[in-house]
């Protein structure tokens, strides 16, 4: 089947902007529980209750919390066996596209970030790099994962916020250094091959 590596923040914001353009209303707050009412088949979802105890009514609810969606098990009698993978990644900025405004800059960067991916076998630094183009703030960049020492987080731990979502923003400096070393070796090898191909 088809799969994709996306920027979670950019995708979430794009979906939100599209929803608002089509009539959705944005309500800020932390969801604490799902609201239901009895039904002949069990229960029907009627909305969500926020931390201020107010209720937002809805016919359906989407829980886009990534691996923390496992917490839905605490709100209703429905299994959600989602695991998380805690790992370090790198982003390497590319050249800034020359353009007149942000919109054309983004378009230029997107054109530069042709859909492609490079998957490497494990190397002497303990990395198995996965390198993909990505656009960061209208600039072309490289997204590099596979830095090594990934840790699987169980649904049980995710349900009690262990680790807390903010903790996962802290990279492993040792793995970042190792991956940077592997990436430099990879780019140097590619440069050498290109120079050999263009040698007179």
TORLUMDREN-646688 format. One record per residue (C-alpha): z, y, x; residue number from 1. Coordinates in steps of 0.25 Angstrom, whole numbers. Layout:
<nodes>
<node zz="Z" yy="Y" xx="X" n="NUM"/>
...
</nodes>
This chain:
<nodes>
<node zz="0" yy="0" xx="0" n="1"/>
<node zz="0" yy="15" xx="4" n="2"/>
<node zz="12" yy="21" xx="11" n="3"/>
<node zz="14" yy="35" xx="17" n="4"/>
<node zz="23" yy="42" xx="27" n="5"/>
<node zz="27" yy="55" xx="20" n="6"/>
<node zz="36" yy="67" xx="23" n="7"/>
<node zz="47" yy="65" xx="13" n="8"/>
<node zz="51" yy="80" xx="11" n="9"/>
<node zz="36" yy="85" xx="10" n="10"/>
<node zz="33" yy="74" xx="0" n="11"/>
<node zz="46" yy="77" xx="-9" n="12"/>
<node zz="43" yy="91" xx="-9" n="13"/>
<node zz="29" yy="89" xx="-13" n="14"/>
<node zz="32" yy="80" xx="-24" n="15"/>
<node zz="43" yy="90" xx="-29" n="16"/>
<node zz="33" yy="102" xx="-28" n="17"/>
<node zz="23" yy="94" xx="-36" n="18"/>
<node zz="34" yy="90" xx="-47" n="19"/>
<node zz="37" yy="105" xx="-48" n="20"/>
<node zz="23" yy="109" xx="-50" n="21"/>
<node zz="22" yy="99" xx="-61" n="22"/>
<node zz="34" yy="104" xx="-69" n="23"/>
<node zz="46" yy="98" xx="-62" n="24"/>
<node zz="59" yy="105" xx="-61" n="25"/>
<node zz="67" yy="105" xx="-48" n="26"/>
<node zz="82" yy="103" xx="-50" n="27"/>
<node zz="91" yy="103" xx="-38" n="28"/>
<node zz="103" yy="93" xx="-37" n="29"/>
<node zz="108" yy="80" xx="-32" n="30"/>
<node zz="106" yy="68" xx="-41" n="31"/>
<node zz="119" yy="60" xx="-43" n="32"/>
<node zz="115" yy="50" xx="-54" n="33"/>
<node zz="104" yy="46" xx="-64" n="34"/>
<node zz="106" yy="48" xx="-79" n="35"/>
<node zz="103" yy="37" xx="-88" n="36"/>
<node zz="105" yy="33" xx="-103" n="37"/>
<node zz="106" yy="19" xx="-109" n="38"/>
<node zz="93" yy="12" xx="-113" n="39"/>
<node zz="90" yy="-1" xx="-119" n="40"/>
<node zz="84" yy="-5" xx="-105" n="41"/>
<node zz="96" yy="0" xx="-98" n="42"/>
<node zz="96" yy="15" xx="-95" n="43"/>
<node zz="86" yy="27" xx="-95" n="44"/>
<node zz="86" yy="37" xx="-84" n="45"/>
<node zz="88" yy="51" xx="-90" n="46"/>
<node zz="90" yy="60" xx="-78" n="47"/>
<node zz="99" yy="63" xx="-66" n="48"/>
<node zz="113" yy="69" xx="-64" n="49"/>
<node zz="114" yy="79" xx="-53" n="50"/>
<node zz="126" yy="82" xx="-44" n="51"/>
<node zz="130" yy="94" xx="-53" n="52"/>
<node zz="131" yy="84" xx="-65" n="53"/>
<node zz="118" yy="90" xx="-72" n="54"/>
<node zz="108" yy="80" xx="-77" n="55"/>
<node zz="93" yy="82" xx="-75" n="56"/>
<node zz="86" yy="73" xx="-86" n="57"/>
<node zz="73" yy="65" xx="-82" n="58"/>
<node zz="65" yy="54" xx="-87" n="59"/>
<node zz="63" yy="48" xx="-73" n="60"/>
<node zz="70" yy="51" xx="-60" n="61"/>
<node zz="64" yy="49" xx="-46" n="62"/>
<node zz="73" yy="47" xx="-34" n="63"/>
<node zz="66" yy="52" xx="-22" n="64"/>
<node zz="78" yy="50" xx="-12" n="65"/>
<node zz="71" yy="41" xx="-2" n="66"/>
<node zz="80" yy="30" xx="3" n="67"/>
<node zz="92" yy="37" xx="-4" n="68"/>
<node zz="86" yy="33" xx="-17" n="69"/>
<node zz="94" yy="20" xx="-16" n="70"/>
<node zz="105" yy="29" xx="-22" n="71"/>
<node zz="99" yy="27" xx="-36" n="72"/>
<node zz="106" yy="14" xx="-36" n="73"/>
<node zz="119" yy="22" xx="-38" n="74"/>
<node zz="113" yy="29" xx="-50" n="75"/>
<node zz="107" yy="17" xx="-58" n="76"/>
<node zz="107" yy="2" xx="-58" n="77"/>
<node zz="94" yy="1" xx="-50" n="78"/>
<node zz="92" yy="-4" xx="-36" n="79"/>
<node zz="86" yy="5" xx="-26" n="80"/>
<node zz="85" yy="-3" xx="-13" n="81"/>
<node zz="80" yy="8" xx="-4" n="82"/>
<node zz="83" yy="8" xx="11" n="83"/>
<node zz="82" yy="20" xx="20" n="84"/>
<node zz="77" yy="20" xx="35" n="85"/>
<node zz="84" yy="30" xx="44" n="86"/>
<node zz="76" yy="33" xx="56" n="87"/>
<node zz="71" yy="45" xx="65" n="88"/>
<node zz="58" yy="51" xx="64" n="89"/>
<node zz="50" yy="62" xx="72" n="90"/>
<node zz="41" yy="73" xx="68" n="91"/>
<node zz="32" yy="79" xx="78" n="92"/>
<node zz="25" yy="92" xx="75" n="93"/>
<node zz="10" yy="94" xx="77" n="94"/>
<node zz="2" yy="107" xx="79" n="95"/>
<node zz="3" yy="118" xx="69" n="96"/>
<node zz="-10" yy="119" xx="60" n="97"/>
<node zz="-17" yy="132" xx="61" n="98"/>
<node zz="-18" yy="138" xx="47" n="99"/>
<node zz="-16" yy="150" xx="38" n="100"/>
<node zz="-5" yy="145" xx="29" n="101"/>
<node zz="5" yy="134" xx="26" n="102"/>
<node zz="-4" yy="127" xx="16" n="103"/>
<node zz="-16" yy="126" xx="26" n="104"/>
<node zz="-6" yy="122" xx="37" n="105"/>
<node zz="-1" yy="110" xx="29" n="106"/>
<node zz="-15" yy="106" xx="26" n="107"/>
<node zz="-19" yy="107" xx="40" n="108"/>
<node zz="-7" yy="99" xx="45" n="109"/>
<node zz="-10" yy="89" xx="34" n="110"/>
<node zz="-24" yy="87" xx="39" n="111"/>
<node zz="-19" yy="85" xx="53" n="112"/>
<node zz="-9" yy="75" xx="48" n="113"/>
<node zz="-19" yy="64" xx="45" n="114"/>
<node zz="-13" yy="52" xx="38" n="115"/>
<node zz="-10" yy="42" xx="49" n="116"/>
<node zz="1" yy="34" xx="55" n="117"/>
<node zz="4" yy="28" xx="69" n="118"/>
<node zz="14" yy="16" xx="69" n="119"/>
<node zz="19" yy="11" xx="83" n="120"/>
<node zz="26" yy="-1" xx="87" n="121"/>
<node zz="40" yy="-1" xx="93" n="122"/>
<node zz="40" yy="6" xx="107" n="123"/>
<node zz="50" yy="6" xx="119" n="124"/>
<node zz="57" yy="18" xx="112" n="125"/>
<node zz="61" yy="9" xx="100" n="126"/>
<node zz="51" yy="17" xx="91" n="127"/>
<node zz="40" yy="12" xx="82" n="128"/>
<node zz="34" yy="26" xx="79" n="129"/>
<node zz="26" yy="29" xx="66" n="130"/>
<node zz="19" yy="42" xx="68" n="131"/>
<node zz="12" yy="49" xx="56" n="132"/>
<node zz="7" yy="63" xx="54" n="133"/>
<node zz="15" yy="73" xx="45" n="134"/>
<node zz="14" yy="87" xx="41" n="135"/>
<node zz="27" yy="95" xx="44" n="136"/>
<node zz="28" yy="109" xx="39" n="137"/>
<node zz="13" yy="111" xx="39" n="138"/>
<node zz="12" yy="105" xx="53" n="139"/>
<node zz="6" yy="92" xx="57" n="140"/>
<node zz="16" yy="82" xx="63" n="141"/>
<node zz="19" yy="68" xx="67" n="142"/>
<node zz="30" yy="60" xx="59" n="143"/>
<node zz="36" yy="49" xx="68" n="144"/>
<node zz="45" yy="38" xx="63" n="145"/>
<node zz="48" yy="24" xx="69" n="146"/>
<node zz="58" yy="30" xx="79" n="147"/>
<node zz="66" yy="18" xx="79" n="148"/>
<node zz="81" yy="14" xx="75" n="149"/>
<node zz="78" yy="16" xx="60" n="150"/>
<node zz="90" yy="12" xx="51" n="151"/>
<node zz="89" yy="6" xx="37" n="152"/>
<node zz="98" yy="12" xx="27" n="153"/>
<node zz="102" yy="3" xx="16" n="154"/>
<node zz="102" yy="7" xx="1" n="155"/>
<node zz="117" yy="5" xx="1" n="156"/>
<node zz="119" yy="16" xx="12" n="157"/>
<node zz="109" yy="25" xx="6" n="158"/>
<node zz="116" yy="25" xx="-8" n="159"/>
<node zz="129" yy="31" xx="-1" n="160"/>
<node zz="121" yy="41" xx="8" n="161"/>
<node zz="123" yy="33" xx="21" n="162"/>
<node zz="116" yy="40" xx="28" n="163"/>
<node zz="116" yy="53" xx="21" n="164"/>
<node zz="102" yy="58" xx="19" n="165"/>
<node zz="105" yy="70" xx="28" n="166"/>
<node zz="110" yy="61" xx="40" n="167"/>
<node zz="96" yy="54" xx="40" n="168"/>
<node zz="90" yy="68" xx="45" n="169"/>
<node zz="96" yy="66" xx="58" n="170"/>
<node zz="87" yy="59" xx="68" n="171"/>
<node zz="91" yy="49" xx="79" n="172"/>
<node zz="88" yy="57" xx="92" n="173"/>
<node zz="87" yy="44" xx="100" n="174"/>
<node zz="76" yy="39" xx="91" n="175"/>
<node zz="69" yy="52" xx="90" n="176"/>
<node zz="68" yy="53" xx="105" n="177"/>
<node zz="63" yy="39" xx="106" n="178"/>
<node zz="52" yy="41" xx="96" n="179"/>
<node zz="48" yy="54" xx="102" n="180"/>
<node zz="47" yy="47" xx="115" n="181"/>
<node zz="38" yy="36" xx="108" n="182"/>
<node zz="30" yy="47" xx="101" n="183"/>
<node zz="27" yy="54" xx="114" n="184"/>
<node zz="23" yy="41" xx="121" n="185"/>
<node zz="14" yy="38" xx="109" n="186"/>
<node zz="7" yy="52" xx="109" n="187"/>
<node zz="5" yy="51" xx="124" n="188"/>
<node zz="-1" yy="38" xx="123" n="189"/>
<node zz="-11" yy="43" xx="112" n="190"/>
<node zz="-14" yy="55" xx="121" n="191"/>
<node zz="-17" yy="47" xx="133" n="192"/>
<node zz="-27" yy="38" xx="124" n="193"/>
<node zz="-34" yy="50" xx="119" n="194"/>
<node zz="-36" yy="56" xx="133" n="195"/>
<node zz="-41" yy="42" xx="138" n="196"/>
<node zz="-51" yy="42" xx="126" n="197"/>
<node zz="-56" yy="56" xx="129" n="198"/>
<node zz="-57" yy="54" xx="144" n="199"/>
<node zz="-71" yy="56" xx="150" n="200"/>
</nodes>
